[in-house]
């Protein structure tokens, strides 16, 4: 904004010292005459400032912060702060001094017009994503209009978008719940993988255990057969081998029961023919169980 200035000598404005960061306009009897260069200047003969007066304006880049309140497409009211950086055009310093009375108010009006025409077409999320579009629109509008008044627009930056406190809190809560949901899904997936891997490991362990037991029993039967037929030409029939296998399993079961901490009393035959009776009983039970499905099918 232009300001009144005085010469460097008392009681006269004939001489003026112009700072490097300002433009001085010389007025003779209230009419613009010319601009002064930086340094000491002689403007003409003057008496007590009646003939010559000065007006000055800064040529530095100045920043004006414009605050605009408007609503978005999804009916959310926001406060938009736009920082406009402007300076006086050297060739149009005269226009900058005499054409505008309040530069800040004029820039604020243009910025408010642009922001209130852009934001209502965007949602709140889009407004945060497209701040550069709003900045470019403000800069284009200001460059086109402020150049006629002698001002150059360097930047028009949207520095802040401030929704109401309740809206900001709800947005944070939505983000928080989304992250909690993602964390819960990831934890559930981890539990699923843990359970599946545990089941696979148990299945593999049981498979390997069964293979070990089968190989153990095969070795036991082979050893019994060799020990029984050693030195003779006799061979054991399949029934005898099955009998040896059943007896071996029977005694392994008794051993496992006795090894438990909560083992209970079990009565078994103690006579000389007890082992053969046990084998016969087990064999008869297996044969009867296998014969039941065949009889049922014949009756049908």
C-alpha positions, 0 to 999 in steps of 0.5 A: 500500500502506498504511503506518504513520504517526506524529503531528507531536508527540513522545511522542504521536499526538494531533496529526497533519499530513496531507499533501495527497497522502495519506489518514490513517486514525485507529486507537484501540486498534487499531480504525479510527475515522475518516479525517483531512483534509489539514492539522493534525488533532486526533485525541484524547488519546494517551500515547506512541502507546498509544491512537492510531495512524495508517495512511496511503496515497497518493491519487496515481495510481500505475503498476504494470508487470505482466510476463506470459509466455505463448504465442500461437495459433501457439505463439510465446512472448512477454513481455507488459508491461502498465502499469496506472495506478490510484489510491485512490477517495476514498469507499473509502479505508478499504477501500484501507487495510485490505482488501489487503496487496499491491496490486501482486501482486493487480493482477498476478494479474488481468492475468496471468489476462486475458492468458493467456486472450486471447493463446492465441486470437491469432496473433503478428501478430494480437496486435500488431494487437489490443493495444487489445483486450487492454488493454480486456479487462485494464481491464474485469477490473481495474475490476470486481474492484479497485473492491471493494478501493477502487481505481480503474483509469484505464488498462491499456496493453499497452506491449510485446510481446516475442517471443523473439530468434530469432522476431523475427530470422526475422520481420525476415528474412521481411520483408526477403525480401518486399521483395527479391522486390518489388524484383526484380519491379519491376526485371524490369518496368522491363527489360521496358518498356525492351526493348519501347520499344527494339524499338518505336523500332527498328521505327518508325525502320526504317519511316521509313527505308524511306519515306525510301529509297522517296521518294528513289528515286522522286525519282531515277527522276523526275529521270532520266526528265525529264532523258532525255525533256527536249525530246523527245516520247518517253516511257520504258516501264516496262521502261526505268524498272525498268532505271534503278531497278535500275542506281541500286540497283546503284551505291548498293550499290557505294557502301555497300560502298566506304564501309565500313571493311572494304571488299573488292575488287569487280570490275565490267565496265569496257567501254562496254557494261558498264552495259547488261550489268549491267542485263540480268544483274540483270533476267534474274536477277529474271525467272528468280527469279519464273518458278521458282514458276510452273513448279513449280506447272505441274509439280505 
